[in-house]
Amino acid sequence: MSTDENIALQKIWKNVDSEIDQKSTDELNLLLVSKAKQALHKFVVINAVSVVACIAVIVWLIITSINRQHDFLLLTNNAILGAVAFVSLYYGMSIWYKLKNIKSDTSLKAWLEIRIDILSKWLNGRFQKVEYYLFPLLYILTFLSIHVYYSGSGFRELLKSEKFITEDVWGILIFTPIILAVGFRFMINTRKYYLVKLEFLKDLYERLCQLRH
């Protein structure tokens, strides 16, 4: 890399950290990769938490379904919930694998370009807001699965029971809006964080592209 390019790279880094000392080109590349990895860290952490949650749900559904093999409605409820959990697990693990499985000898520019492409498709693709529509459905299905299992009654019998009609319904009406509000708020804040970090990575990439011209 020429002296002019190294100076330009110094300027890029100073936009990230104004107190940076004069570094060599290799050191600057390592620092920029480190900063980009920090931006990606929460992507990976939250994605890993989602994967663990999906696995836990699938294990729960398997156990409860085995113990209630003759409850057709509960099995149907669990099958729908399990299908969504499995698809979410597969999608989450594929994103994690793509973000992690990039050759170590990839250039900084290509390193950023690949990750930006993956995250852009995730955050701005066709199914970018599908979780907002699935969340209420998944909450209801999960609640029913847990409630029916621990009630000791069958799915149909529980819904027809006096206790469910007089007591449980009131609990659902009171706590469901609160849980949904908290869940939606978390998803909105997480998405905002993701979009900010994605723009940060895009800015680094654009500066590197300008550096090459």
N, C-alpha and C positions, 0 to 999 in steps of 0.2 A: 504494500500500500504506500502511496506517495506521501510526502510531508503534508501537502495540502489536504489530502484525504484524512490523515491522522488528526490534523487541526479541526477539520469538520466533525470528526467523530468525537473529539474532545467537547465541541460545542453541543453536540447531541446529548452527551452525558451530563453536561452542566445544566441542561434543562431538566434533568432528572435529579441531580444532586449538585447544587451550586458550590459546595465546599470541596469538590473533588480535586486532588492534587494532579499534577501532570503525570499521565500514565502512558505506558507503551500501547501499541495497537492491540496486542494480544490481551493485555490487562483490561483494556477498555471493552473489548469484545466479551470477556468473561464477566465484567461488571454489568454490562447490558443484559446478558443472558440471565445473570443472577436477579436483576431487577425485574425482568420479564417473568422469571419463575415465581418471584414473590407475588406478582399480579395474578398468576395462574393458580397459586396455592389454594385459595379459597374455592376456586372452581373444583379442584380435585378433592378437597376435604368434604364439601357439601355433597359432591357426587358420590363419594365413598360412603357417607352417612346414608344417602338414599339407597345405595346398593345393600347395605346392611339391613336397613328397614324392610326392603323388599324381601330379602332372604328370611327375616324373622316372620313376616306375614305369611310367606309360603309355607314355612315350617308349621306355624300355627294352624293354617288351613288343612294341612295334611293330617295333623294330629286330631283336630276336631272332626274332620270328615270320616276318619277311620273309626272314631268312637261313636259316630252318629250315622252309620251307613244306611239306616232305614228311613232317615228323615229327608225325603226328596227335596223339600223346599230349602232346607239348610244346605244340602249338597249343591243345589242350583245356585244359591247365594254365594257359596264358597267358590264354586267354579268360575263365576263371573269375576269375583274379586281376585281369584288366583290368576286368571288369564291376564287381567290388567297388571297385576304385580309382576308376572313373568315377563311381559312385554317391557315394563318399566325397568326391570332388572337387566334384561338383555340390552336395552338402549343405553342405560347408565354404564354398564360394563364396556360397551363398545366405545363410548365417548372416552372413558378412562383409558382404555387400551390405546386408542388413537393418539391421545395426548401424551402418553408415556412412551409409546413404541416408535420413537423417531431416532434414527441413527445418530450416534454421538459425533460423527464426523460431518454432519450437516452444517452448512454455513449459517451464520447468524441470520442473514436475510431470509434464507429458505426455512430456517427453524421458526421464525416468526410467521412467515407466510402460511406454512402448514397449519399452525395452531389458530391463526386468525380465520382461516377457511373453515376449520372444524367448528370453532365457536360461533362464527357467523351463521353457519347452517343450523346450529343448535338454537341460537337466540333469535334469529330473524327468518328462519325457514318456514315452511308451510304449516308446521305443527307447533309454532313458537308459543302459543298460549293454550295448548290443549289441556295443560294441568289445571287451569282455572275452571274448565268445564268438568273435568273428571273428579276434582277434589270433593264437591258435595256428594256425588254418587258414591265415591270410595268411602267417605265418612259414614254414610248411611249403611252401606253393606258391611263395613267393619263393625259398626255398632251392633247391628243385628246378629252378626256371627258370634260376637262375644257375649251379648246379652242372652241369646237363645241357649248357647252352650252352658253358661253358668246358671241359668234358671232351672236346669234339670228337666224342662218341658220340651215338647216338640215345637217346631217353628209355628205350625198352624195353631196348636193349642195355646201357645204363649200369646199370640196376637188376639185370640178370642177370650183370654182370661180377664177376669174383673180387675185384677191388680194392674195389668198392663194398661187397661182402658182408664182406670181411675188415678193411677199413680205414675206409671212409667211415661205415659204420653206427656204429662205435665213436665216431667224432667227433660224430656226431649225438646219440648217447646221452649224451655228456659235456657238450656245449655247449648243447644245446637247453634243458635245465632252467635253466641259468644265464641264457640270453638271455630266456626266458619270465619268469623271476623279476624280472629288471631291468625288462622291459617292463611287467609288471603293477604293479610298484612305482611306476614313473613315472606310469602311468595313474591309480593310486589317489591319489597325492600331488597330481596335477594336478586331479583331480576335487574333492578336499578344498579346494584353493585356490579353485577356481571357486565352490564352495558358500559359502565364507566371504565372498567378494566379493559374491556374489548377496545374501546376508543383509545385508551392509553397504548395498547399494543399496536393498533393501527397507526398511531402517531409515530411510534418508534420505527415502524416499518417504512412509512413514507419518508422519514428523515434519512433512513439508510438508502432508500431508492434515489433520493436527491443527491446523496453523497457519491453515488456511482456515476452521475452524469456531469 
